[in-house]
Amino acid sequence: MVHGTRFVIVTVLVFSPMKQLRAEDKEPFAVIELGAATERSIQEGTYSAGPSASVEFPVIKDWLEIETGISPLFRPGQSEWQADLLFKKPFTINQHVEFMIGAGPQLSYATAGGGTQIASEFALEWMIWPSKDRKFGWFVEPTYSYSFSRGHEQSIGLTTGLTIAIP
């Protein structure tokens, strides 16, 4: 009887806090971002626009999130495919707003003689979650990229759209 009572007490003490922590932790497994992207070359002054899709994964809670995304960008006479991998530091402003700052590599391929370019990308991101359950929201992400390829193209961009949390 004594061993059974000890087992019950230990089980309650160990698993009750774990259940409470899981209930308080609303961090999703991943966040899908679907939207529109636009980019302007600083040297050439040309604009490109197109759809954007990315997935963001929390790696270390409140310290590191990794985002990978792809965007086909179009302008007259040229199309460009961009893929990036960003390492972001999240900051929770309040229960509805999250801010992230990040950087990482970007790979792009452009038609009409543009070829393949490797660049670094710097991004700021605001995620707005209208409800407390944080299932759906929207985001705004301005970016700056610097190409290591010939010409060292620099560009600024803006991506905005919907966020969908994957539990």
trRosetta pair geometry for C-beta under 8 A, 3 or more apart (Angstrom, degrees):
i j d omega theta_ij theta_ji phi_ij phi_ji
1 4 5.8 -56 -149 36 31 112
1 5 6.4 31 154 -19 65 106
2 5 5.8 -55 -149 35 32 111
2 6 6.4 33 153 -19 65 106
3 6 5.7 -53 -148 36 32 112
3 7 6.4 36 153 -22 64 105
4 7 5.7 -52 -149 33 31 114
4 8 6.5 30 154 -18 64 104
5 8 5.8 -54 -150 36 32 110
5 9 6.3 30 154 -17 66 107
6 9 5.8 -57 -146 38 31 110
6 10 6.1 27 158 -16 67 109
7 10 6.0 -57 -144 40 27 108
7 11 6.1 28 156 -20 63 110
8 11 5.7 -56 -145 37 27 113
8 12 6.3 26 157 -18 64 107
9 12 5.9 -56 -148 36 28 109
9 13 6.3 23 156 -15 64 110
10 13 5.9 -59 -145 41 29 109
10 14 6.1 22 160 -15 66 112
11 14 6.1 -61 -142 40 25 105
11 15 5.9 -8 174 8 65 118
12 15 6.8 -69 -129 50 19 89
12 16 5.5 23 176 -28 62 119
13 16 6.6 -43 -123 27 15 110
13 17 7.7 8 173 -6 48 104
14 17 7.5 -83 -179 35 22 97
14 18 7.0 9 148 -12 62 118
15 18 5.3 -57 -148 39 44 117
15 19 6.2 47 156 -24 74 102
16 19 5.9 -53 -148 33 31 110
16 20 6.5 28 154 -16 64 107
17 20 5.5 -57 -148 40 36 112
17 21 6.2 39 154 -23 69 104
18 21 5.7 -51 -147 34 31 112
18 22 6.5 30 155 -17 64 104
19 22 5.9 -55 -150 37 31 109
19 23 6.5 31 152 -20 64 107
20 23 5.7 -55 -149 35 32 112
20 24 6.4 25 156 -13 66 108
21 24 5.9 -61 -147 41 30 105
21 25 6.0 25 157 -18 67 113
22 25 5.8 -57 -136 40 29 109
25 61 8.0 -59 -141 -120 113 148
26 133 7.6 -151 -155 -157 134 43
26 134 5.9 108 143 38 125 131
27 58 5.5 -58 -178 32 122 164
27 61 6.1 -88 -74 -116 163 104
28 31 5.9 105 75 -65 134 77
28 58 7.7 129 70 -1 59 117
28 134 7.1 -139 -34 119 111 111
28 165 3.9 -153 -69 -168 157 99
28 166 5.6 113 171 61 118 47
28 167 5.7 -84 -132 -95 83 37
29 57 7.6 -28 154 -130 57 82
29 166 5.1 -67 63 105 98 93
29 167 6.3 53 -1 133 99 21
30 55 5.5 -3 177 -174 127 99
30 56 6.5 150 -165 75 72 48
30 57 5.1 -31 -107 -92 89 72
30 165 7.9 158 89 -158 42 49
30 166 4.5 2 61 49 83 123
31 55 7.3 153 78 -158 46 51
31 56 4.5 -15 59 59 97 105
31 127 7.7 -13 173 -130 161 150
31 163 5.4 -9 -178 -167 112 105
31 164 7.0 152 -161 73 61 42
31 165 5.5 -29 -105 -102 80 59
31 166 7.0 -158 -81 13 28 82
32 53 7.5 -18 -172 -164 91 85
32 54 7.5 160 -157 86 49 46
32 55 5.7 -22 -103 -103 65 74
32 56 8.0 -166 -74 20 21 76
32 163 7.2 148 77 -157 49 51
32 164 4.6 -15 59 60 101 99
32 166 6.5 76 -18 -33 97 109
33 52 7.3 -25 120 120 97 101
33 53 7.1 156 87 -155 63 38
33 54 4.6 -5 56 60 108 92
33 55 7.5 -166 18 -77 78 27
33 56 6.6 51 -16 -13 112 109
33 67 7.8 7 14 -149 133 122
33 69 7.1 -37 68 -100 112 129
33 139 5.7 -39 -131 35 121 144
33 159 7.8 71 144 138 128 122
33 161 6.1 113 176 77 79 112
33 162 7.3 169 -150 86 51 46
33 163 5.5 -19 -98 -100 75 72
33 164 7.9 -173 -74 21 31 71
34 51 7.8 -17 -168 -173 77 101
34 52 7.4 160 -155 89 36 64
34 53 5.6 2 -107 -108 71 78
34 161 5.2 -129 101 151 44 139
34 162 5.4 -10 62 59 87 94
34 164 7.3 18 6 -1 106 111
35 51 7.5 162 99 -158 31 62
35 52 5.2 -16 72 61 74 104
35 139 7.2 -122 -31 63 151 92
35 159 5.8 115 88 174 125 82
35 160 5.3 -149 180 102 145 35
35 161 1.6 -136 -79 -36 107 131
35 162 6.3 164 -70 16 88 57
36 49 6.9 8 177 -174 102 98
36 50 7.3 -175 -152 105 70 23
36 51 6.2 -57 -105 -111 57 44
36 52 6.3 123 -146 11 7 98
36 159 7.1 -174 93 -146 39 61
36 160 6.5 -13 58 61 80 73
36 161 6.1 141 9 -69 58 105
37 49 6.8 174 93 -148 53 54
37 50 6.0 -14 60 66 91 67
37 51 7.2 42 15 137 89 13
37 52 4.0 94 -30 -52 111 127
37 71 4.5 -16 35 -145 154 147
37 73 6.5 -79 97 -87 110 100
37 157 6.3 7 -175 178 96 121
37 158 7.2 170 -150 89 55 44
37 159 4.3 -16 -101 -99 86 91
38 47 6.6 -10 -173 -169 101 99
38 48 6.9 166 -154 87 54 50
38 49 4.4 -12 -103 -101 82 88
38 73 7.9 121 -128 -133 32 111
38 157 6.2 174 91 -152 49 75
38 158 5.5 -2 56 56 93 86
38 159 7.8 176 21 -77 57 50
39 47 7.2 154 81 -154 46 53
39 48 4.9 -9 57 58 94 97
39 49 7.6 179 19 -76 65 46
39 73 5.8 -21 25 -134 119 157
39 82 8.0 100 -37 -21 157 156
39 143 7.9 -36 -107 71 95 112
39 155 5.2 30 179 160 104 133
39 156 7.2 169 -151 89 62 36
39 157 3.9 -23 -100 -97 78 106
40 45 7.1 -12 -176 -154 98 36
40 46 7.2 176 -148 86 58 37
40 47 5.2 -21 -97 -98 80 72
40 48 7.9 -177 -76 21 37 68
40 155 6.1 168 82 -157 40 86
40 156 5.6 -11 57 60 93 82
40 157 7.2 172 16 -82 63 54
41 44 4.1 15 100 45 136 97
41 45 6.4 -51 78 1 85 17
41 46 5.0 23 26 47 117 81
41 153 6.0 -51 -141 -165 105 110
41 154 7.5 110 -162 78 60 48
41 155 5.0 -47 -101 -96 46 100
42 45 7.8 13 -175 -69 17 51
42 153 7.8 149 40 -175 84 63
42 154 4.4 -20 31 90 130 97
42 155 6.0 -153 -13 -92 81 37
42 156 6.7 81 -63 -9 97 90
43 151 7.4 -141 53 172 170 101
43 153 6.1 -105 20 -128 126 68
43 154 6.6 109 -25 40 92 80
44 153 7.8 -15 -5 -132 106 108
46 75 5.9 76 168 179 112 169
47 75 6.3 150 90 -104 53 123
48 73 3.7 61 144 160 124 116
48 74 6.2 150 -159 61 86 22
48 75 4.5 -84 -97 -37 74 107
48 78 7.8 -71 -99 95 118 102
48 80 6.2 -13 -157 34 164 119
49 73 6.4 111 36 -148 5 81
49 74 6.6 -42 68 56 57 74
49 75 7.6 99 15 -73 66 75
50 71 5.8 133 85 175 108 85
50 72 4.8 -116 160 95 155 64
50 73 4.4 -147 12 -103 121 39
50 74 5.2 108 -71 3 110 84
51 71 6.9 -163 96 -139 46 71
51 72 6.7 21 52 48 81 87
52 69 6.4 20 -178 173 93 126
52 70 7.6 176 -149 90 57 41
52 71 4.3 -14 -104 -98 83 106
52 159 5.0 -48 54 -143 173 121
52 161 6.7 -164 68 -11 103 144
53 69 6.3 179 96 -150 43 85
53 70 6.0 -7 62 58 86 81
53 71 7.6 165 22 -78 56 61
54 67 5.4 30 165 180 127 101
54 68 6.3 178 -152 93 84 36
54 69 2.8 -36 -93 -89 104 111
54 70 7.3 160 -81 14 68 50
55 67 7.1 175 88 -147 38 62
55 68 6.0 -8 57 59 84 82
55 69 7.3 167 16 -79 52 69
56 65 5.5 23 179 164 102 120
56 66 7.1 170 -152 87 57 39
56 67 4.2 -19 -100 -97 85 91
56 88 7.6 -22 -145 33 117 139
57 65 6.5 169 83 -160 40 74
57 66 5.2 -12 58 59 94 88
57 67 7.7 174 18 -80 62 44
58 61 6.1 41 167 -92 129 55
58 64 7.7 118 -163 91 56 55
58 65 5.1 -42 -101 -102 52 90
58 90 7.7 -37 -112 -3 97 146
59 63 7.9 -81 80 83 84 87
59 64 4.5 -42 63 103 110 104
59 65 6.4 169 7 -106 82 30
59 66 5.7 59 -36 -10 122 102
60 63 4.0 -35 105 66 112 114
60 64 4.3 52 36 33 98 99
62 90 6.3 -106 -134 77 37 102
62 92 7.3 -56 -115 -10 95 108
63 89 6.7 -38 -171 -132 40 80
63 90 7.7 -19 12 38 9 83
64 87 6.6 -26 -153 -170 98 90
64 88 7.2 128 -156 73 47 49
64 89 6.8 -30 -91 -95 50 59
65 87 7.8 151 78 -161 45 44
65 88 4.6 -28 66 68 92 103
65 89 7.9 168 21 -86 82 13
65 90 5.5 60 -9 -36 123 112
65 100 6.6 -58 48 -129 128 141
65 102 7.7 -76 73 -83 87 136
66 85 7.1 -9 -172 -172 97 84
66 86 7.2 159 -157 83 49 52
66 87 6.0 -18 -104 -104 74 62
66 88 7.4 175 -86 20 24 83
67 84 7.7 14 107 104 90 97
67 85 7.5 165 86 -154 52 38
67 86 4.5 -8 59 58 99 102
67 88 6.1 35 -4 -9 110 125
67 102 7.0 82 25 125 116 171
68 83 7.5 6 -174 -177 85 90
68 84 7.0 -172 -143 92 49 52
68 85 5.2 -5 -102 -105 85 72
68 86 7.7 -176 -75 21 39 68
69 83 7.1 -177 93 -147 45 55
69 84 5.7 -3 56 53 85 89
69 86 7.8 -1 12 5 104 108
70 81 7.0 -9 -168 -174 98 90
70 82 6.9 163 -153 88 50 54
70 83 4.8 -14 -101 -100 82 81
71 81 7.5 163 86 -154 45 48
71 82 4.9 -9 59 59 91 101
71 159 7.3 -113 -84 -101 146 126
72 79 6.4 -2 -176 -179 97 108
72 80 7.3 157 -158 83 51 44
72 81 5.3 -23 -102 -101 72 73
72 82 7.9 175 -85 20 25 69
73 79 7.0 159 84 -161 48 58
73 80 4.7 -16 61 64 97 96
73 81 7.8 179 19 -84 72 24
73 82 6.4 28 -6 -3 113 112
74 78 7.7 167 -152 95 48 54
74 79 5.0 -17 -104 -110 75 84
74 80 7.8 -171 -74 25 34 69
75 78 5.5 2 65 62 89 91
75 79 7.9 172 29 -86 57 42
77 112 5.7 77 153 -96 83 165
78 110 5.9 10 -177 -176 114 103
78 111 5.7 -179 -146 70 63 82
78 112 4.4 -97 -96 35 88 134
78 114 6.3 92 -154 -32 127 130
79 110 7.3 178 93 -146 38 61
79 111 5.2 33 49 16 76 119
80 108 5.6 11 178 -178 107 113
80 109 6.8 171 -153 86 62 41
80 110 4.1 -19 -101 -98 95 85
80 111 7.4 -134 -71 11 52 69
80 114 6.4 -64 -96 107 102 166
81 108 6.5 169 86 -152 49 62
81 109 5.1 0 52 54 97 91
81 110 7.9 -169 22 -74 58 43
82 106 6.2 -9 -167 -175 101 107
82 107 7.4 154 -154 83 52 46
82 108 4.4 -16 -100 -100 75 99
83 106 7.2 162 84 -156 43 59
83 107 5.1 -12 61 61 93 94
83 108 7.5 175 21 -80 60 52
84 104 6.2 115 175 90 91 108
84 105 6.9 -176 -146 99 66 48
84 106 4.3 -20 -99 -104 96 81
84 107 7.5 177 -81 21 47 63
84 121 5.4 -28 -135 29 137 154
85 104 4.8 -119 98 155 63 139
85 105 5.7 12 49 57 97 83
85 106 8.0 -169 23 -79 60 46
86 102 4.3 74 169 136 109 133
86 103 6.6 169 -144 94 82 6
86 104 4.1 -158 -105 19 39 128
86 121 6.6 -74 -87 90 102 113
86 123 5.7 -22 -133 28 151 133
87 102 5.7 178 83 -153 39 99
87 103 6.5 -23 54 66 85 58
87 104 5.2 127 1 -70 76 111
88 100 4.2 20 178 176 127 123
88 101 6.7 154 -150 76 76 29
88 102 3.3 -51 -90 -71 75 127
88 123 7.4 -52 -93 80 109 109
88 125 7.0 -23 -135 28 146 126
89 100 6.5 160 75 -152 42 71
89 101 5.5 -14 53 59 95 83
89 102 6.8 170 11 -77 61 71
90 98 5.9 -15 -163 -179 106 112
90 99 7.4 138 -159 81 55 44
90 100 4.9 -31 -99 -94 61 94
91 98 7.0 154 79 -165 47 63
91 99 4.7 -21 65 68 102 93
91 100 7.0 175 17 -82 72 42
91 101 7.8 28 -5 -1 112 92
92 97 7.9 126 -167 92 52 57
92 98 5.5 -32 -108 -110 58 82
93 97 4.1 -31 60 96 125 106
93 98 6.6 -161 10 -93 85 25
93 99 5.7 74 -42 -10 109 103
94 97 5.5 44 43 37 81 91
95 129 7.6 -93 144 77 61 116
95 132 6.2 -8 157 -121 129 76
96 128 6.3 13 156 -159 87 68
96 129 5.3 -145 -148 67 53 74
96 130 6.7 40 -146 -107 113 21
97 126 6.7 -23 -160 -166 95 95
97 127 7.2 149 -155 80 45 56
97 128 5.8 -11 -102 -106 73 67
97 129 7.5 -154 -63 24 30 77
98 126 7.4 150 80 -158 50 47
98 127 4.4 -9 59 57 100 105
98 129 7.3 44 -4 -10 103 109
99 124 7.5 -19 -169 -173 91 86
99 125 7.1 154 -158 85 46 55
99 126 5.6 -16 -103 -102 72 69
99 127 7.8 -160 -72 21 28 73
100 123 7.7 8 107 111 96 98
100 124 7.3 158 85 -161 56 42
100 125 4.4 -7 57 58 100 104
100 127 7.4 39 -5 -10 108 105
101 123 7.5 168 -155 91 41 57
101 124 5.8 -12 -106 -108 71 69
101 125 7.8 -169 -73 22 30 74
102 122 7.5 169 95 -155 47 46
102 123 5.0 -12 66 62 91 97
102 125 7.2 3 14 2 112 113
103 120 6.7 11 -176 175 101 100
103 121 6.6 173 -149 89 57 53
103 122 4.9 -14 -101 -104 93 65
103 123 7.1 173 -80 19 42 73
104 120 7.4 -173 105 -153 19 69
104 121 6.1 -18 65 58 63 93
105 118 6.8 -27 -164 -167 106 92
105 119 7.4 134 -163 79 58 45
105 120 6.3 -52 -104 -106 48 58
105 121 7.3 64 162 13 9 91
106 118 7.4 145 80 -163 56 45
106 119 4.4 -26 67 71 106 94
106 120 6.8 141 14 -129 93 8
106 121 4.3 82 -37 -31 125 119
106 145 5.5 -41 36 -133 157 131
107 116 7.2 -12 -172 -167 88 97
107 117 7.5 164 -155 85 44 51
107 118 5.9 -16 -104 -106 70 67
107 119 7.8 180 -77 26 26 74
108 116 7.1 162 88 -151 47 51
108 117 5.0 -9 61 57 95 95
108 119 6.8 10 4 7 110 117
109 114 7.4 122 172 97 40 107
109 115 7.2 -77 -143 157 65 28
109 116 5.0 -19 -99 -96 80 74
109 117 7.8 177 -81 18 35 68
110 113 7.8 -25 108 80 100 42
110 114 2.5 -33 90 92 118 152
110 115 6.6 -1 55 40 83 32
110 117 7.4 17 1 0 105 110
111 114 6.4 34 53 25 20 108
114 117 7.5 -66 159 -21 91 112
115 149 7.6 -179 97 -171 114 154
116 149 7.7 173 107 -87 54 148
117 147 4.8 -30 178 -143 128 122
117 148 7.6 152 -175 50 80 62
117 149 4.2 -101 -128 3 85 143
117 153 7.0 -22 -153 38 161 120
118 147 7.2 119 78 -154 39 70
118 148 5.2 -28 88 47 90 111
118 149 6.4 124 35 -44 65 94
119 145 4.6 50 144 175 139 108
119 146 5.9 164 -161 81 94 36
119 147 4.2 -52 -90 -94 104 55
119 148 6.4 -179 -99 -1 42 75
119 149 7.6 -58 -64 4 79 93
119 153 7.7 -62 -93 74 130 89
120 145 6.8 173 85 -149 41 66
120 146 5.5 -7 54 57 88 91
120 148 7.4 72 -15 -39 86 103
121 143 5.7 -11 -171 -170 104 119
121 144 7.2 156 -155 81 57 44
121 145 4.5 -22 -100 -98 79 93
122 143 6.7 150 79 -158 50 65
122 144 4.8 -10 58 59 102 94
122 145 7.5 -177 20 -79 66 45
123 141 5.6 3 -170 -176 114 103
123 142 7.2 165 -148 88 63 44
123 143 4.6 -22 -97 -102 84 87
123 144 7.9 -170 -73 24 45 62
124 141 6.9 175 84 -148 48 57
124 142 5.5 3 53 58 98 89
124 143 7.9 -167 24 -79 62 46
125 139 6.0 -5 -170 -171 101 114
125 140 7.2 164 -150 84 55 46
125 141 4.2 -6 -103 -103 88 94
126 139 6.6 164 85 -152 52 63
126 140 5.0 1 53 54 100 93
126 141 7.7 -165 26 -72 58 55
127 137 5.9 72 175 111 84 140
127 138 7.7 175 -152 92 55 33
127 139 4.8 -21 -102 -99 68 95
127 163 5.8 37 -146 -38 107 164
128 137 5.3 -175 91 -176 52 110
128 138 5.4 -9 58 61 100 78
128 139 7.2 179 17 -83 72 42
129 132 8.0 93 129 -105 113 14
129 134 4.4 -13 -157 -114 150 76
129 136 7.8 134 -140 87 72 35
129 137 4.1 -68 -97 -80 53 140
129 163 7.6 -70 -86 77 79 131
130 136 7.6 -20 36 93 101 81
130 137 6.2 169 0 -113 73 77
131 134 7.0 -146 85 -47 74 33
131 135 7.0 -14 70 27 122 86
131 136 7.5 45 26 53 112 78
134 137 6.9 -21 -147 -33 62 125
134 165 5.6 70 132 -37 81 157
135 164 7.4 -4 161 -153 64 59
135 165 5.2 -113 -136 45 37 111
136 162 6.9 -25 -164 -170 91 103
136 163 6.8 148 -161 83 42 66
136 164 6.0 -6 -107 -105 72 63
136 165 7.3 -116 -58 10 35 86
137 162 7.4 146 85 -161 37 59
137 163 4.4 -12 67 56 85 113
137 165 7.9 52 7 -31 100 99
138 160 7.1 27 173 -178 103 85
138 161 6.7 -149 -148 117 82 26
138 162 5.6 -49 -101 -106 73 44
138 163 6.2 -173 -93 5 15 88
139 159 7.8 3 107 111 103 88
139 160 6.6 -164 94 -140 59 54
139 161 6.4 -7 53 59 86 61
139 162 7.8 63 14 159 83 4
139 163 5.2 87 -27 -48 107 113
140 158 7.4 -19 -168 -166 82 95
140 159 7.9 157 -157 86 37 52
140 160 4.9 0 -108 -105 66 100
141 158 7.2 149 82 -157 52 49
141 159 4.6 -15 64 62 105 94
141 160 7.0 179 22 -75 69 53
142 156 7.1 -9 -174 -176 95 95
142 157 7.0 159 -158 87 51 51
142 158 5.2 -20 -102 -100 67 77
143 156 6.9 161 86 -160 56 49
143 157 4.4 -9 58 60 102 99
143 158 7.3 -171 18 -74 77 31
143 159 7.0 31 -11 0 117 101
144 154 7.4 -6 -174 -172 87 92
144 155 7.5 172 -152 89 47 46
144 156 5.5 -18 -101 -105 71 72
144 157 7.7 -176 -74 21 28 75
145 154 7.0 174 89 -150 54 49
145 155 5.3 -4 54 56 96 88
145 157 7.2 21 -3 0 107 117
146 152 6.8 -7 -174 -173 83 85
146 153 7.9 172 -152 90 38 47
146 154 5.3 -6 -105 -105 69 84
147 151 7.0 8 87 85 131 85
147 152 5.7 177 76 -147 81 33
147 153 4.3 33 18 50 134 80
147 154 7.2 -133 12 -65 81 42
148 152 7.2 9 -119 -109 20 75
149 152 7.4 180 70 -74 47 39
149 153 7.4 -4 65 14 96 95
